[in-house]
Amino acid sequence: MAGSDITAYSHAQGSAAALIGPSRSRLQAVNIYATAAGSFTLTNGNGGATMLTQKFPTGMNEIYIPENGMLFTSGVYISALTGAGTELTFLLA
């Protein structure tokens, strides 16, 4: 998506399940910092289809979505986050 603005949003371990960013957006990347291995699940809005489930090891990890990213028509919703000391940073267009 050349010319698109990308905005970063953070979500920390222990925060409630939440909608991140605008109600319609494209996920371009996820940066993960974790003090213990864990996983997260993203759905298309609250109660929508599961779009991404990802496990991650301890440390700093990055997930890049190719091409135009993943379109979340009802918003990027974090429905589950496990591990310890985890912080997710989402890059959304």
PyMOL Python script that loads the backbone (N, CA, C, O; Angstrom):
from pymol import cmd

cmd.read_pdbstr("""\
ATOM      1  N   MET A   1       0.838  -1.178   0.000  1.00  0.00           N
ATOM      2  CA  MET A   1       0.000   0.000   0.000  1.00  0.00           C
ATOM      3  C   MET A   1       0.886   1.244   0.000  1.00  0.00           C
ATOM      4  O   MET A   1       0.979   1.943   1.009  1.00  0.00           O
ATOM      5  N   ALA A   2       1.506   1.508  -1.082  1.00  0.00           N
ATOM      6  CA  ALA A   2       2.361   2.679  -1.178  1.00  0.00           C
ATOM      7  C   ALA A   2       1.575   3.936  -0.848  1.00  0.00           C
ATOM      8  O   ALA A   2       0.444   4.122  -1.297  1.00  0.00           O
ATOM      9  N   GLY A   3       2.202   4.794  -0.051  1.00  0.00           N
ATOM     10  CA  GLY A   3       1.554   6.040   0.297  1.00  0.00           C
ATOM     11  C   GLY A   3       0.642   5.971   1.506  1.00  0.00           C
ATOM     12  O   GLY A   3       0.098   6.992   1.926  1.00  0.00           O
ATOM     13  N   SER A   4       0.463   4.779   2.078  1.00  0.00           N
ATOM     14  CA  SER A   4      -0.403   4.646   3.249  1.00  0.00           C
ATOM     15  C   SER A   4       0.330   5.082   4.507  1.00  0.00           C
ATOM     16  O   SER A   4       1.541   4.898   4.635  1.00  0.00           O
ATOM     17  N   ASP A   5      -0.416   5.655   5.422  1.00  0.00           N
ATOM     18  CA  ASP A   5       0.151   5.977   6.720  1.00  0.00           C
ATOM     19  C   ASP A   5       0.121   4.730   7.582  1.00  0.00           C
ATOM     20  O   ASP A   5      -0.864   3.992   7.580  1.00  0.00           O
ATOM     21  N   ILE A   6       1.195   4.494   8.317  1.00  0.00           N
ATOM     22  CA  ILE A   6       1.254   3.364   9.235  1.00  0.00           C
ATOM     23  C   ILE A   6       1.339   3.937  10.638  1.00  0.00           C
ATOM     24  O   ILE A   6       2.119   4.851  10.905  1.00  0.00           O
ATOM     25  N   THR A   7       0.523   3.385  11.533  1.00  0.00           N
ATOM     26  CA  THR A   7       0.488   3.832  12.918  1.00  0.00           C
ATOM     27  C   THR A   7       0.791   2.642  13.824  1.00  0.00           C
ATOM     28  O   THR A   7       0.348   1.524  13.561  1.00  0.00           O
ATOM     29  N   ALA A   8       1.547   2.887  14.890  1.00  0.00           N
ATOM     30  CA  ALA A   8       1.904   1.846  15.850  1.00  0.00           C
ATOM     31  C   ALA A   8       0.986   1.910  17.056  1.00  0.00           C
ATOM     32  O   ALA A   8       0.679   2.990  17.561  1.00  0.00           O
ATOM     33  N   TYR A   9       0.549   0.737  17.513  1.00  0.00           N
ATOM     34  CA  TYR A   9      -0.292   0.597  18.705  1.00  0.00           C
ATOM     35  C   TYR A   9       0.308  -0.483  19.584  1.00  0.00           C
ATOM     36  O   TYR A   9       0.726  -1.527  19.082  1.00  0.00           O
ATOM     37  N   SER A  10       0.359  -0.250  20.894  1.00  0.00           N
ATOM     38  CA  SER A  10       0.938  -1.225  21.822  1.00  0.00           C
ATOM     39  C   SER A  10      -0.119  -1.844  22.709  1.00  0.00           C
ATOM     40  O   SER A  10      -1.139  -1.230  23.021  1.00  0.00           O
ATOM     41  N   HIS A  11       0.156  -3.094  23.115  1.00  0.00           N
ATOM     42  CA  HIS A  11      -0.725  -3.826  24.021  1.00  0.00           C
ATOM     43  C   HIS A  11       0.161  -4.650  24.943  1.00  0.00           C
ATOM     44  O   HIS A  11       0.970  -5.449  24.472  1.00  0.00           O
ATOM     45  N   ALA A  12       0.018  -4.464  26.257  1.00  0.00           N
ATOM     46  CA  ALA A  12       0.868  -5.137  27.230  1.00  0.00           C
ATOM     47  C   ALA A  12       0.168  -6.330  27.873  1.00  0.00           C
ATOM     48  O   ALA A  12      -1.054  -6.352  28.018  1.00  0.00           O
ATOM     49  N   GLN A  13       0.976  -7.323  28.256  1.00  0.00           N
ATOM     50  CA  GLN A  13       0.488  -8.485  28.989  1.00  0.00           C
ATOM     51  C   GLN A  13      -0.295  -8.011  30.203  1.00  0.00           C
ATOM     52  O   GLN A  13       0.130  -7.081  30.889  1.00  0.00           O
ATOM     53  N   GLY A  14      -1.411  -8.626  30.472  1.00  0.00           N
ATOM     54  CA  GLY A  14      -2.236  -8.257  31.613  1.00  0.00           C
ATOM     55  C   GLY A  14      -3.354  -7.300  31.260  1.00  0.00           C
ATOM     56  O   GLY A  14      -4.299  -7.141  32.032  1.00  0.00           O
ATOM     57  N   SER A  15      -3.261  -6.656  30.099  1.00  0.00           N
ATOM     58  CA  SER A  15      -4.348  -5.796  29.646  1.00  0.00           C
ATOM     59  C   SER A  15      -5.517  -6.669  29.190  1.00  0.00           C
ATOM     60  O   SER A  15      -5.319  -7.799  28.744  1.00  0.00           O
ATOM     61  N   ALA A  16      -6.714  -6.144  29.304  1.00  0.00           N
ATOM     62  CA  ALA A  16      -7.900  -6.889  28.871  1.00  0.00           C
ATOM     63  C   ALA A  16      -7.891  -7.068  27.357  1.00  0.00           C
ATOM     64  O   ALA A  16      -7.236  -6.317  26.635  1.00  0.00           O
ATOM     65  N   ALA A  17      -8.627  -8.070  26.891  1.00  0.00           N
ATOM     66  CA  ALA A  17      -8.822  -8.239  25.450  1.00  0.00           C
ATOM     67  C   ALA A  17      -9.310  -6.907  24.899  1.00  0.00           C
ATOM     68  O   ALA A  17     -10.095  -6.219  25.550  1.00  0.00           O
ATOM     69  N   ALA A  18      -8.852  -6.535  23.701  1.00  0.00           N
ATOM     70  CA  ALA A  18      -9.162  -5.187  23.238  1.00  0.00           C
ATOM     71  C   ALA A  18      -9.080  -5.054  21.729  1.00  0.00           C
ATOM     72  O   ALA A  18      -8.374  -5.803  21.054  1.00  0.00           O
ATOM     73  N   LEU A  19      -9.827  -4.071  21.215  1.00  0.00           N
ATOM     74  CA  LEU A  19      -9.722  -3.655  19.827  1.00  0.00           C
ATOM     75  C   LEU A  19      -8.542  -2.698  19.744  1.00  0.00           C
ATOM     76  O   LEU A  19      -8.434  -1.762  20.536  1.00  0.00           O
ATOM     77  N   ILE A  20      -7.662  -2.939  18.782  1.00  0.00           N
ATOM     78  CA  ILE A  20      -6.470  -2.113  18.629  1.00  0.00           C
ATOM     79  C   ILE A  20      -6.604  -1.305  17.341  1.00  0.00           C
ATOM     80  O   ILE A  20      -6.850  -1.866  16.273  1.00  0.00           O
ATOM     81  N   GLY A  21      -6.444   0.003  17.445  1.00  0.00           N
ATOM     82  CA  GLY A  21      -6.469   0.846  16.258  1.00  0.00           C
ATOM     83  C   GLY A  21      -7.863   1.100  15.727  1.00  0.00           C
ATOM     84  O   GLY A  21      -8.856   0.909  16.429  1.00  0.00           O
ATOM     85  N   PRO A  22      -7.929   1.537  14.461  1.00  0.00           N
ATOM     86  CA  PRO A  22      -9.216   1.877  13.851  1.00  0.00           C
ATOM     87  C   PRO A  22     -10.079   0.640  13.606  1.00  0.00           C
ATOM     88  O   PRO A  22      -9.586  -0.488  13.638  1.00  0.00           O
ATOM     89  N   SER A  23     -11.366   0.862  13.362  1.00  0.00           N
ATOM     90  CA  SER A  23     -12.295  -0.252  13.194  1.00  0.00           C
ATOM     91  C   SER A  23     -12.071  -1.010  11.888  1.00  0.00           C
ATOM     92  O   SER A  23     -12.546  -2.138  11.756  1.00  0.00           O
ATOM     93  N   ARG A  24     -11.390  -0.450  10.957  1.00  0.00           N
ATOM     94  CA  ARG A  24     -11.004  -1.151   9.718  1.00  0.00           C
ATOM     95  C   ARG A  24      -9.547  -0.811   9.461  1.00  0.00           C
ATOM     96  O   ARG A  24      -9.193   0.361   9.335  1.00  0.00           O
ATOM     97  N   SER A  25      -8.699  -1.832   9.381  1.00  0.00           N
ATOM     98  CA  SER A  25      -7.286  -1.564   9.157  1.00  0.00           C
ATOM     99  C   SER A  25      -6.583  -2.785   8.592  1.00  0.00           C
ATOM    100  O   SER A  25      -7.116  -3.894   8.592  1.00  0.00           O
ATOM    101  N   ARG A  26      -5.371  -2.548   8.113  1.00  0.00           N
ATOM    102  CA  ARG A  26      -4.525  -3.621   7.588  1.00  0.00           C
ATOM    103  C   ARG A  26      -3.348  -3.815   8.526  1.00  0.00           C
ATOM    104  O   ARG A  26      -2.623  -2.873   8.847  1.00  0.00           O
ATOM    105  N   LEU A  27      -3.172  -5.049   8.954  1.00  0.00           N
ATOM    106  CA  LEU A  27      -2.035  -5.404   9.801  1.00  0.00           C
ATOM    107  C   LEU A  27      -0.818  -5.584   8.913  1.00  0.00           C
ATOM    108  O   LEU A  27      -0.816  -6.427   8.017  1.00  0.00           O
ATOM    109  N   GLN A  28       0.220  -4.790   9.161  1.00  0.00           N
ATOM    110  CA  GLN A  28       1.457  -4.854   8.382  1.00  0.00           C
ATOM    111  C   GLN A  28       2.548  -5.645   9.091  1.00  0.00           C
ATOM    112  O   GLN A  28       3.326  -6.354   8.452  1.00  0.00           O
ATOM    113  N   ALA A  29       2.602  -5.519  10.438  1.00  0.00           N
ATOM    114  CA  ALA A  29       3.658  -6.185  11.208  1.00  0.00           C
ATOM    115  C   ALA A  29       3.271  -6.218  12.681  1.00  0.00           C
ATOM    116  O   ALA A  29       2.446  -5.433  13.148  1.00  0.00           O
ATOM    117  N   VAL A  30       3.897  -7.158  13.403  1.00  0.00           N
ATOM    118  CA  VAL A  30       3.755  -7.243  14.857  1.00  0.00           C
ATOM    119  C   VAL A  30       5.159  -7.398  15.430  1.00  0.00           C
ATOM    120  O   VAL A  30       5.904  -8.293  15.032  1.00  0.00           O
ATOM    121  N   ASN A  31       5.512  -6.528  16.360  1.00  0.00           N
ATOM    122  CA  ASN A  31       6.761  -6.667  17.112  1.00  0.00           C
ATOM    123  C   ASN A  31       6.397  -7.209  18.482  1.00  0.00           C
ATOM    124  O   ASN A  31       5.450  -6.739  19.112  1.00  0.00           O
ATOM    125  N   ILE A  32       7.149  -8.198  18.942  1.00  0.00           N
ATOM    126  CA  ILE A  32       6.840  -8.882  20.195  1.00  0.00           C
ATOM    127  C   ILE A  32       8.059  -8.833  21.093  1.00  0.00           C
ATOM    128  O   ILE A  32       9.162  -9.181  20.672  1.00  0.00           O
ATOM    129  N   TYR A  33       7.864  -8.399  22.333  1.00  0.00           N
ATOM    130  CA  TYR A  33       8.899  -8.530  23.351  1.00  0.00           C
ATOM    131  C   TYR A  33       8.310  -9.384  24.462  1.00  0.00           C
ATOM    132  O   TYR A  33       7.224  -9.087  24.958  1.00  0.00           O
ATOM    133  N   ALA A  34       9.013 -10.446  24.862  1.00  0.00           N
ATOM    134  CA  ALA A  34       8.482 -11.351  25.872  1.00  0.00           C
ATOM    135  C   ALA A  34       9.599 -11.852  26.794  1.00  0.00           C
ATOM    136  O   ALA A  34      10.694 -12.174  26.334  1.00  0.00           O
ATOM    137  N   THR A  35       9.314 -11.913  28.087  1.00  0.00           N
ATOM    138  CA  THR A  35      10.272 -12.476  29.031  1.00  0.00           C
ATOM    139  C   THR A  35      10.050 -13.973  29.209  1.00  0.00           C
ATOM    140  O   THR A  35      10.833 -14.635  29.890  1.00  0.00           O
ATOM    141  N   ALA A  36       8.992 -14.515  28.604  1.00  0.00           N
ATOM    142  CA  ALA A  36       8.725 -15.954  28.574  1.00  0.00           C
ATOM    143  C   ALA A  36       7.988 -16.269  27.279  1.00  0.00           C
ATOM    144  O   ALA A  36       7.310 -15.410  26.717  1.00  0.00           O
ATOM    145  N   ALA A  37       8.125 -17.503  26.810  1.00  0.00           N
ATOM    146  CA  ALA A  37       7.427 -17.915  25.586  1.00  0.00           C
ATOM    147  C   ALA A  37       5.923 -17.786  25.783  1.00  0.00           C
ATOM    148  O   ALA A  37       5.430 -17.885  26.907  1.00  0.00           O
ATOM    149  N   GLY A  38       5.202 -17.569  24.701  1.00  0.00           N
ATOM    150  CA  GLY A  38       3.749 -17.432  24.792  1.00  0.00           C
ATOM    151  C   GLY A  38       3.113 -17.483  23.420  1.00  0.00           C
ATOM    152  O   GLY A  38       3.715 -17.958  22.457  1.00  0.00           O
ATOM    153  N   SER A  39       1.883 -16.987  23.339  1.00  0.00           N
ATOM    154  CA  SER A  39       1.168 -16.940  22.066  1.00  0.00           C
ATOM    155  C   SER A  39       0.108 -15.845  22.117  1.00  0.00           C
ATOM    156  O   SER A  39      -0.253 -15.355  23.188  1.00  0.00           O
ATOM    157  N   PHE A  40      -0.379 -15.475  20.946  1.00  0.00           N
ATOM    158  CA  PHE A  40      -1.498 -14.531  20.881  1.00  0.00           C
ATOM    159  C   PHE A  40      -2.422 -14.934  19.752  1.00  0.00           C
ATOM    160  O   PHE A  40      -2.025 -15.623  18.812  1.00  0.00           O
ATOM    161  N   THR A  41      -3.676 -14.485  19.865  1.00  0.00           N
ATOM    162  CA  THR A  41      -4.688 -14.724  18.836  1.00  0.00           C
ATOM    163  C   THR A  41      -5.344 -13.402  18.486  1.00  0.00           C
ATOM    164  O   THR A  41      -5.766 -12.650  19.365  1.00  0.00           O
ATOM    165  N   LEU A  42      -5.425 -13.128  17.186  1.00  0.00           N
ATOM    166  CA  LEU A  42      -6.097 -11.929  16.686  1.00  0.00           C
ATOM    167  C   LEU A  42      -7.338 -12.365  15.930  1.00  0.00           C
ATOM    168  O   LEU A  42      -7.298 -13.302  15.132  1.00  0.00           O
ATOM    169  N   THR A  43      -8.449 -11.669  16.190  1.00  0.00           N
ATOM    170  CA  THR A  43      -9.685 -11.943  15.471  1.00  0.00           C
ATOM    171  C   THR A  43     -10.135 -10.689  14.723  1.00  0.00           C
ATOM    172  O   THR A  43      -9.677  -9.581  15.004  1.00  0.00           O
ATOM    173  N   ASN A  44     -11.033 -10.885  13.777  1.00  0.00           N
ATOM    174  CA  ASN A  44     -11.604  -9.780  13.017  1.00  0.00           C
ATOM    175  C   ASN A  44     -12.725  -9.172  13.857  1.00  0.00           C
ATOM    176  O   ASN A  44     -13.887  -9.557  13.724  1.00  0.00           O
ATOM    177  N   GLY A  45     -12.372  -8.228  14.714  1.00  0.00           N
ATOM    178  CA  GLY A  45     -13.337  -7.656  15.658  1.00  0.00           C
ATOM    179  C   GLY A  45     -13.601  -8.622  16.802  1.00  0.00           C
ATOM    180  O   GLY A  45     -13.111  -9.751  16.798  1.00  0.00           O
ATOM    181  N   ASN A  46     -14.368  -8.178  17.768  1.00  0.00           N
ATOM    182  CA  ASN A  46     -14.710  -8.991  18.939  1.00  0.00           C
ATOM    183  C   ASN A  46     -15.674 -10.100  18.533  1.00  0.00           C
ATOM    184  O   ASN A  46     -16.805  -9.817  18.137  1.00  0.00           O
ATOM    185  N   GLY A  47     -15.251 -11.341  18.625  1.00  0.00           N
ATOM    186  CA  GLY A  47     -16.102 -12.470  18.277  1.00  0.00           C
ATOM    187  C   GLY A  47     -16.061 -12.858  16.819  1.00  0.00           C
ATOM    188  O   GLY A  47     -16.763 -13.781  16.406  1.00  0.00           O
ATOM    189  N   GLY A  48     -15.247 -12.169  16.022  1.00  0.00           N
ATOM    190  CA  GLY A  48     -15.152 -12.477  14.593  1.00  0.00           C
ATOM    191  C   GLY A  48     -14.224 -13.645  14.316  1.00  0.00           C
ATOM    192  O   GLY A  48     -13.742 -14.310  15.233  1.00  0.00           O
ATOM    193  N   ALA A  49     -13.987 -13.878  13.058  1.00  0.00           N
ATOM    194  CA  ALA A  49     -13.135 -14.985  12.617  1.00  0.00           C
ATOM    195  C   ALA A  49     -11.712 -14.809  13.125  1.00  0.00           C
ATOM    196  O   ALA A  49     -11.200 -13.692  13.201  1.00  0.00           O
ATOM    197  N   THR A  50     -11.080 -15.922  13.470  1.00  0.00           N
ATOM    198  CA  THR A  50      -9.670 -15.896  13.851  1.00  0.00           C
ATOM    199  C   THR A  50      -8.845 -15.617  12.606  1.00  0.00           C
ATOM    200  O   THR A  50      -8.947 -16.326  11.604  1.00  0.00           O
ATOM    201  N   MET A  51      -8.028 -14.576  12.682  1.00  0.00           N
ATOM    202  CA  MET A  51      -7.211 -14.175  11.536  1.00  0.00           C
ATOM    203  C   MET A  51      -5.755 -14.630  11.691  1.00  0.00           C
ATOM    204  O   MET A  51      -5.092 -14.951  10.704  1.00  0.00           O
ATOM    205  N   LEU A  52      -5.262 -14.656  12.944  1.00  0.00           N
ATOM    206  CA  LEU A  52      -3.866 -15.018  13.178  1.00  0.00           C
ATOM    207  C   LEU A  52      -3.713 -15.571  14.580  1.00  0.00           C
ATOM    208  O   LEU A  52      -4.144 -14.950  15.551  1.00  0.00           O
ATOM    209  N   THR A  53      -3.097 -16.741  14.685  1.00  0.00           N
ATOM    210  CA  THR A  53      -2.675 -17.301  15.969  1.00  0.00           C
ATOM    211  C   THR A  53      -1.183 -17.547  15.839  1.00  0.00           C
ATOM    212  O   THR A  53      -0.739 -18.229  14.915  1.00  0.00           O
ATOM    213  N   GLN A  54      -0.408 -16.994  16.765  1.00  0.00           N
ATOM    214  CA  GLN A  54       1.046 -17.064  16.643  1.00  0.00           C
ATOM    215  C   GLN A  54       1.692 -17.394  17.978  1.00  0.00           C
ATOM    216  O   GLN A  54       1.386 -16.763  18.990  1.00  0.00           O
ATOM    217  N   LYS A  55       2.588 -18.384  17.987  1.00  0.00           N
ATOM    218  CA  LYS A  55       3.430 -18.672  19.145  1.00  0.00           C
ATOM    219  C   LYS A  55       4.726 -17.899  18.983  1.00  0.00           C
ATOM    220  O   LYS A  55       5.141 -17.592  17.866  1.00  0.00           O
ATOM    221  N   PHE A  56       5.377 -17.579  20.126  1.00  0.00           N
ATOM    222  CA  PHE A  56       6.647 -16.867  20.058  1.00  0.00           C
ATOM    223  C   PHE A  56       7.546 -17.298  21.206  1.00  0.00           C
ATOM    224  O   PHE A  56       7.056 -17.653  22.278  1.00  0.00           O
ATOM    225  N   PRO A  57       8.872 -17.271  20.990  1.00  0.00           N
ATOM    226  CA  PRO A  57       9.827 -17.602  22.042  1.00  0.00           C
ATOM    227  C   PRO A  57      10.156 -16.364  22.884  1.00  0.00           C
ATOM    228  O   PRO A  57       9.716 -15.257  22.572  1.00  0.00           O
ATOM    229  N   THR A  58      10.919 -16.560  23.933  1.00  0.00           N
ATOM    230  CA  THR A  58      11.407 -15.468  24.768  1.00  0.00           C
ATOM    231  C   THR A  58      12.276 -14.523  23.929  1.00  0.00           C
ATOM    232  O   THR A  58      12.998 -14.959  23.032  1.00  0.00           O
ATOM    233  N   GLY A  59      12.194 -13.244  24.229  1.00  0.00           N
ATOM    234  CA  GLY A  59      13.033 -12.256  23.555  1.00  0.00           C
ATOM    235  C   GLY A  59      12.249 -11.351  22.632  1.00  0.00           C
ATOM    236  O   GLY A  59      11.031 -11.212  22.751  1.00  0.00           O
ATOM    237  N   MET A  60      12.971 -10.738  21.708  1.00  0.00           N
ATOM    238  CA  MET A  60      12.378  -9.832  20.730  1.00  0.00           C
ATOM    239  C   MET A  60      12.102 -10.614  19.457  1.00  0.00           C
ATOM    240  O   MET A  60      12.984 -11.297  18.936  1.00  0.00           O
ATOM    241  N   ASN A  61      10.876 -10.513  18.958  1.00  0.00           N
ATOM    242  CA  ASN A  61      10.457 -11.242  17.762  1.00  0.00           C
ATOM    243  C   ASN A  61       9.684 -10.297  16.859  1.00  0.00           C
ATOM    244  O   ASN A  61       9.069  -9.341  17.331  1.00  0.00           O
ATOM    245  N   GLU A  62       9.715 -10.563  15.565  1.00  0.00           N
ATOM    246  CA  GLU A  62       9.014  -9.723  14.597  1.00  0.00           C
ATOM    247  C   GLU A  62       8.261 -10.591  13.603  1.00  0.00           C
ATOM    248  O   GLU A  62       8.760 -11.624  13.156  1.00  0.00           O
ATOM    249  N   ILE A  63       7.055 -10.158  13.266  1.00  0.00           N
ATOM    250  CA  ILE A  63       6.249 -10.821  12.245  1.00  0.00           C
ATOM    251  C   ILE A  63       5.919  -9.768  11.192  1.00  0.00           C
ATOM    252  O   ILE A  63       5.356  -8.719  11.508  1.00  0.00           O
ATOM    253  N   TYR A  64       6.269 -10.052   9.950  1.00  0.00           N
ATOM    254  CA  TYR A  64       5.948  -9.145   8.858  1.00  0.00           C
ATOM    255  C   TYR A  64       4.928  -9.815   7.943  1.00  0.00           C
ATOM    256  O   TYR A  64       5.088 -10.981   7.581  1.00  0.00           O
ATOM    257  N   ILE A  65       3.899  -9.094   7.577  1.00  0.00           N
ATOM    258  CA  ILE A  65       2.857  -9.597   6.695  1.00  0.00           C
ATOM    259  C   ILE A  65       3.179  -9.083   5.289  1.00  0.00           C
ATOM    260  O   ILE A  65       3.271  -7.871   5.090  1.00  0.00           O
ATOM    261  N   PRO A  66       3.351  -9.977   4.312  1.00  0.00           N
ATOM    262  CA  PRO A  66       3.744  -9.537   2.971  1.00  0.00           C
ATOM    263  C   PRO A  66       2.636  -8.794   2.223  1.00  0.00           C
ATOM    264  O   PRO A  66       1.480  -8.746   2.643  1.00  0.00           O
ATOM    265  N   GLU A  67       3.050  -8.220   1.100  1.00  0.00           N
ATOM    266  CA  GLU A  67       2.144  -7.512   0.195  1.00  0.00           C
ATOM    267  C   GLU A  67       1.414  -6.379   0.919  1.00  0.00           C
ATOM    268  O   GLU A  67       2.058  -5.519   1.520  1.00  0.00           O
ATOM    269  N   ASN A  68       0.077  -6.367   0.871  1.00  0.00           N
ATOM    270  CA  ASN A  68      -0.718  -5.298   1.472  1.00  0.00           C
ATOM    271  C   ASN A  68      -1.117  -5.572   2.911  1.00  0.00           C
ATOM    272  O   ASN A  68      -1.904  -4.815   3.479  1.00  0.00           O
ATOM    273  N   GLY A  69      -0.595  -6.634   3.520  1.00  0.00           N
ATOM    274  CA  GLY A  69      -0.953  -6.955   4.891  1.00  0.00           C
ATOM    275  C   GLY A  69      -2.271  -7.715   4.962  1.00  0.00           C
ATOM    276  O   GLY A  69      -2.827  -8.122   3.941  1.00  0.00           O
ATOM    277  N   MET A  70      -2.760  -7.900   6.184  1.00  0.00           N
ATOM    278  CA  MET A  70      -4.026  -8.615   6.423  1.00  0.00           C
ATOM    279  C   MET A  70      -5.113  -7.596   6.714  1.00  0.00           C
ATOM    280  O   MET A  70      -4.955  -6.754   7.598  1.00  0.00           O
ATOM    281  N   LEU A  71      -6.213  -7.664   5.981  1.00  0.00           N
ATOM    282  CA  LEU A  71      -7.321  -6.729   6.165  1.00  0.00           C
ATOM    283  C   LEU A  71      -8.248  -7.221   7.277  1.00  0.00           C
ATOM    284  O   LEU A  71      -8.775  -8.332   7.212  1.00  0.00           O
ATOM    285  N   PHE A  72      -8.436  -6.391   8.288  1.00  0.00           N
ATOM    286  CA  PHE A  72      -9.373  -6.629   9.375  1.00  0.00           C
ATOM    287  C   PHE A  72     -10.521  -5.642   9.181  1.00  0.00           C
ATOM    288  O   PHE A  72     -10.398  -4.474   9.550  1.00  0.00           O
ATOM    289  N   THR A  73     -11.624  -6.092   8.612  1.00  0.00           N
ATOM    290  CA  THR A  73     -12.738  -5.196   8.298  1.00  0.00           C
ATOM    291  C   THR A  73     -13.475  -4.705   9.540  1.00  0.00           C
ATOM    292  O   THR A  73     -14.117  -3.656   9.505  1.00  0.00           O
ATOM    293  N   SER A  74     -13.385  -5.463  10.647  1.00  0.00           N
ATOM    294  CA  SER A  74     -14.037  -5.064  11.899  1.00  0.00           C
ATOM    295  C   SER A  74     -13.025  -4.684  12.971  1.00  0.00           C
ATOM    296  O   SER A  74     -13.384  -4.563  14.143  1.00  0.00           O
ATOM    297  N   GLY A  75     -11.782  -4.496  12.593  1.00  0.00           N
ATOM    298  CA  GLY A  75     -10.735  -4.089  13.515  1.00  0.00           C
ATOM    299  C   GLY A  75      -9.910  -5.258  14.015  1.00  0.00           C
ATOM    300  O   GLY A  75     -10.383  -6.394  14.070  1.00  0.00           O
ATOM    301  N   VAL A  76      -8.661  -4.962  14.382  1.00  0.00           N
ATOM    302  CA  VAL A  76      -7.748  -5.956  14.947  1.00  0.00           C
ATOM    303  C   VAL A  76      -8.106  -6.108  16.422  1.00  0.00           C
ATOM    304  O   VAL A  76      -7.994  -5.157  17.196  1.00  0.00           O
ATOM    305  N   TYR A  77      -8.535  -7.302  16.804  1.00  0.00           N
ATOM    306  CA  TYR A  77      -8.962  -7.559  18.185  1.00  0.00           C
ATOM    307  C   TYR A  77      -8.060  -8.616  18.795  1.00  0.00           C
ATOM    308  O   TYR A  77      -7.945  -9.721  18.263  1.00  0.00           O
ATOM    309  N   ILE A  78      -7.424  -8.286  19.902  1.00  0.00           N
ATOM    310  CA  ILE A  78      -6.585  -9.248  20.617  1.00  0.00           C
ATOM    311  C   ILE A  78      -7.501 -10.047  21.527  1.00  0.00           C
ATOM    312  O   ILE A  78      -7.967  -9.542  22.548  1.00  0.00           O
ATOM    313  N   SER A  79      -7.759 -11.298  21.153  1.00  0.00           N
ATOM    314  CA  SER A  79      -8.684 -12.115  21.941  1.00  0.00           C
ATOM    315  C   SER A  79      -7.967 -12.986  22.956  1.00  0.00           C
ATOM    316  O   SER A  79      -8.588 -13.458  23.908  1.00  0.00           O
ATOM    317  N   ALA A  80      -6.660 -13.213  22.772  1.00  0.00           N
ATOM    318  CA  ALA A  80      -5.893 -14.024  23.728  1.00  0.00           C
ATOM    319  C   ALA A  80      -4.431 -13.604  23.673  1.00  0.00           C
ATOM    320  O   ALA A  80      -3.904 -13.288  22.606  1.00  0.00           O
ATOM    321  N   LEU A  81      -3.778 -13.606  24.837  1.00  0.00           N
ATOM    322  CA  LEU A  81      -2.346 -13.315  24.939  1.00  0.00           C
ATOM    323  C   LEU A  81      -1.802 -14.063  26.134  1.00  0.00           C
ATOM    324  O   LEU A  81      -2.220 -13.819  27.266  1.00  0.00           O
ATOM    325  N   THR A  82      -0.856 -14.990  25.891  1.00  0.00           N
ATOM    326  CA  THR A  82      -0.248 -15.751  26.978  1.00  0.00           C
ATOM    327  C   THR A  82       1.238 -15.450  27.026  1.00  0.00           C
ATOM    328  O   THR A  82       1.788 -14.805  26.134  1.00  0.00           O
ATOM    329  N   GLY A  83       1.872 -15.924  28.075  1.00  0.00           N
ATOM    330  CA  GLY A  83       3.291 -15.688  28.284  1.00  0.00           C
ATOM    331  C   GLY A  83       3.459 -14.809  29.515  1.00  0.00           C
ATOM    332  O   GLY A  83       2.538 -14.680  30.320  1.00  0.00           O
ATOM    333  N   ALA A  84       4.622 -14.212  29.660  1.00  0.00           N
ATOM    334  CA  ALA A  84       4.881 -13.319  30.790  1.00  0.00           C
ATOM    335  C   ALA A  84       5.696 -12.134  30.304  1.00  0.00           C
ATOM    336  O   ALA A  84       6.579 -12.276  29.457  1.00  0.00           O
ATOM    337  N   GLY A  85       5.393 -10.970  30.848  1.00  0.00           N
ATOM    338  CA  GLY A  85       6.131  -9.770  30.487  1.00  0.00           C
ATOM    339  C   GLY A  85       6.072  -9.471  29.000  1.00  0.00           C
ATOM    340  O   GLY A  85       7.040  -8.966  28.432  1.00  0.00           O
ATOM    341  N   THR A  86       4.957  -9.772  28.366  1.00  0.00           N
ATOM    342  CA  THR A  86       4.832  -9.620  26.920  1.00  0.00           C
ATOM    343  C   THR A  86       4.263  -8.262  26.551  1.00  0.00           C
ATOM    344  O   THR A  86       3.304  -7.787  27.159  1.00  0.00           O
ATOM    345  N   GLU A  87       4.867  -7.647  25.550  1.00  0.00           N
ATOM    346  CA  GLU A  87       4.312  -6.433  24.970  1.00  0.00           C
ATOM    347  C   GLU A  87       4.298  -6.597  23.458  1.00  0.00           C
ATOM    348  O   GLU A  87       5.308  -6.949  22.849  1.00  0.00           O
ATOM    349  N   LEU A  88       3.148  -6.340  22.867  1.00  0.00           N
ATOM    350  CA  LEU A  88       2.963  -6.420  21.422  1.00  0.00           C
ATOM    351  C   LEU A  88       2.861  -5.009  20.858  1.00  0.00           C
ATOM    352  O   LEU A  88       2.191  -4.155  21.438  1.00  0.00           O
ATOM    353  N   THR A  89       3.509  -4.764  19.751  1.00  0.00           N
ATOM    354  CA  THR A  89       3.361  -3.505  19.031  1.00  0.00           C
ATOM    355  C   THR A  89       2.881  -3.844  17.634  1.00  0.00           C
ATOM    356  O   THR A  89       3.543  -4.574  16.897  1.00  0.00           O
ATOM    357  N   PHE A  90       1.717  -3.304  17.273  1.00  0.00           N
ATOM    358  CA  PHE A  90       1.101  -3.563  15.977  1.00  0.00           C
ATOM    359  C   PHE A  90       1.347  -2.382  15.061  1.00  0.00           C
ATOM    360  O   PHE A  90       1.192  -1.230  15.467  1.00  0.00           O
ATOM    361  N   LEU A  91       1.727  -2.664  13.828  1.00  0.00           N
ATOM    362  CA  LEU A  91       1.858  -1.627  12.814  1.00  0.00           C
ATOM    363  C   LEU A  91       0.676  -1.788  11.875  1.00  0.00           C
ATOM    364  O   LEU A  91       0.565  -2.781  11.155  1.00  0.00           O
ATOM    365  N   LEU A  92      -0.213  -0.786  11.894  1.00  0.00           N
ATOM    366  CA  LEU A  92      -1.465  -0.842  11.132  1.00  0.00           C
ATOM    367  C   LEU A  92      -1.524   0.271  10.107  1.00  0.00           C
ATOM    368  O   LEU A  92      -1.069   1.389  10.350  1.00  0.00           O
ATOM    369  N   ALA A  93      -2.096  -0.053   8.952  1.00  0.00           N
ATOM    370  CA  ALA A  93      -2.304   0.948   7.904  1.00  0.00           C
ATOM    371  C   ALA A  93      -3.794   1.096   7.695  1.00  0.00           C
ATOM    372  O   ALA A  93      -4.224   1.888   6.856  1.00  0.00           O
TER     373      ALA A  93
END
""", "prot")
cmd.dss("prot")
cmd.show_as("cartoon", "prot")
cmd.util.cbc("prot")
cmd.orient("prot")
